[in-house]
Amino acid sequence: MAAARLGEMLVKAKIISEDQLKQALEEQSKSGGRLGYNLAKLNILEEAEIVSFLSKQYGVPSINLVEFEIDAGIIKLIPAKTAKKYQLVPISRTGGTLTLAMADPTNVFALDDIKFMTGYNVEPVVASETAIEDAIMKYYDSGGFGAGKANIAAGDYSLDDIDGGVFEGEMEVGDMMDVDEFDNLVQTAADDVEVIEDSDDDPLSLEVDAPIVKLVNGILIRAYKMKVSDIHVEPYEKVMRVRYRLDGVCKTVMNLPLKIRNAVISRIKIMSKLDIAERRLPQDGRIKMKLGRRAEIDFRVSVLPTLFGEKIVLRLLDKSNLQLDMTKLGFEEQALANFQDAIHKPFGMVLVTGPTGSGKTTTLYSALAELNTDDVNIMTAEDPVEFNLMGINQVQMHDEIGLNFAASLRSFLRQDPDIILVGEIRDYETAEIGIKAALTGHMVLSTLHTNDAPSTINRLLNMGVEPFLVASAVIMVVAQRLARRVCEACKQVIEVPTKALLDVGFTEEEATSITCYKGEGCSTCGGTGYKGRVALYEAMVVNDGIKEIILQGGTTFEIKEAAIQGGMKSLRMSGLEKIKEGVTTIEEVLRVTFGD
């Protein structure tokens, strides 16, 4: 709060006189410090009186920090540099709300920064300047449990402070490390992180400075450590925002000054082997990074021109995190048995459907991993090839030279395949060739973008494929979604009204016996209450009844009814099972599924 503004308010309220304000301002100009501190120093007002005044003026509670002991985990949420910059300390957290003691509770810049930094909602309380300075000294500067720490998650650093090294152990939002250790990692970033280039010449030296290299390395490595799926680097009018998608949800982790926008974008484009001079057209590339002696990490890079510059999205492709064990994906027992039975048939088409980012690739790769033996020839057409799998012949699509899914499928049929994976059926030509391959002795796996399994049949028919071909070739359709798992570290039993359970789809008997859980929010899950994801599956076997409906031109609703009668559990039913098992929450199931 500006000194003049506080002074005017105090004079207007007749708490101090014009002369006393002038005296305090003169003292402030000589010795520094805030106005409140100088009013107290000159014995014009007690700091407690100023705190009480501000509390009433803004309707914000006041607190005496001397009588308040702050938990170590709370202090760690905000780094010392930020606490000193804004004259505040975090004092408590309840659920997703963080309470701050502030000398100036009207500082919206501070409130916004803390909200972005921590991901929590922020509520201020007012405390005296002296008390806040003493608290900062106690908890950050004088050997307290927060002394000498830096908040890796906050992004509240100059460029020279940005970490580009390899972190030891697991990195989570709000993790802390010693400042000395942090500085050492920055200094050794160039040695620890190797960008795998086609040549030994590094064009970077002509484009950006070393701090930018460390900044970008830090963004990429931190994302890898936190196991995020995507990084969004987004330029806006006054700031460049960095967001991570963790467990399917985006979260802001850093706001960068606009003056380094072009340097950051150029660095990422150089690492991706893209044209840094082309800023008008979309570009796609790939980054390979090696962390010390560890395995390589791949990033799939997409650059898109936007109003205020190029937005970059990097998809992390970490093979070590690829789950190839089908029993751990989230299938219910019967659905898994049906899926395994379908993919082991000698021929036919198995389709996996769902929106982008729903885990279709993981499900298909797990199927290929189970089928991948020396006695079969497996061919895949992918756009892009996300993971390299030993023993499988993978082909990257290049539409610009005519190598698309349809062209690849035609070539595959001359390569003596047993199993074919087509990344996606996008058009009639691909669908027709895939179905004919399935009818001529090949197992064909592919994906479609549909809302559920039954509607996939009508999607193929709408593409122009004949009903008798669909009925003959397609043996199974699997729809899936990803729901966030309840964090095991802060998982708690909650009471849910019976009506809410009935509304979501539980029976009356289930609604009276089920135990529901929710994550309270902790340092392990970054305050979200969720950690990791689980797949919900809708596995539809195309049985004789469904084939008959297809041949008769039946509706999606009729196909769905027949599938459920045949034992299929819908996506919503799969979600209800995960709620009963305590794996996820009602809110997550409602977020990712439709009602039946």
Secondary structure as UniProt FT lines:
FT   HELIX           3..12
FT   TURN            13..14
FT   HELIX           18..31
FT   HELIX           35..41
FT   TURN            42..43
FT   HELIX           47..58
FT   HELIX           65..67
FT   HELIX           72..75
FT   TURN            76..77
FT   HELIX           80..86
FT   STRAND          88..94
FT   TURN            95..96
FT   STRAND          97..102
FT   TURN            105..106
FT   HELIX           108..118
FT   STRAND          121..126
FT   HELIX           129..136
FT   HELIX           137..141
FT   TURN            145..148
FT   STRAND          149..151
FT   TURN            152..154
FT   HELIX           159..161
FT   TURN            173..174
FT   STRAND          176..178
FT   HELIX           179..187
FT   HELIX           189..192
FT   STRAND          193..195
FT   HELIX           203..206
FT   HELIX           210..226
FT   STRAND          230..235
FT   STRAND          239..246
FT   TURN            247..248
FT   STRAND          249..257
FT   HELIX           258..260
FT   HELIX           261..271
FT   TURN            272..273
FT   TURN            276..277
FT   STRAND          283..291
FT   TURN            292..293
FT   STRAND          296..306
FT   TURN            307..308
FT   STRAND          309..317
FT   HELIX           319..321
FT   HELIX           326..328
FT   TURN            329..330
FT   HELIX           333..343
FT   STRAND          348..353
FT   TURN            356..357
FT   HELIX           360..371
FT   TURN            374..375
FT   STRAND          378..382
FT   TURN            390..391
FT   STRAND          393..396
FT   HELIX           399..401
FT   HELIX           405..412
FT   TURN            413..414
FT   STRAND          419..422
FT   HELIX           428..439
FT   TURN            440..441
FT   STRAND          443..448
FT   HELIX           453..463
FT   HELIX           467..473
FT   STRAND          474..486
FT   TURN            488..489
FT   STRAND          491..494
FT   HELIX           498..504
FT   HELIX           508..513
FT   STRAND          516..519
FT   TURN            523..527
FT   STRAND          530..541
FT   HELIX           544..551
FT   TURN            552..553
FT   HELIX           556..565
FT   TURN            566..567
FT   HELIX           571..580
FT   TURN            581..582
FT   HELIX           586..592
//
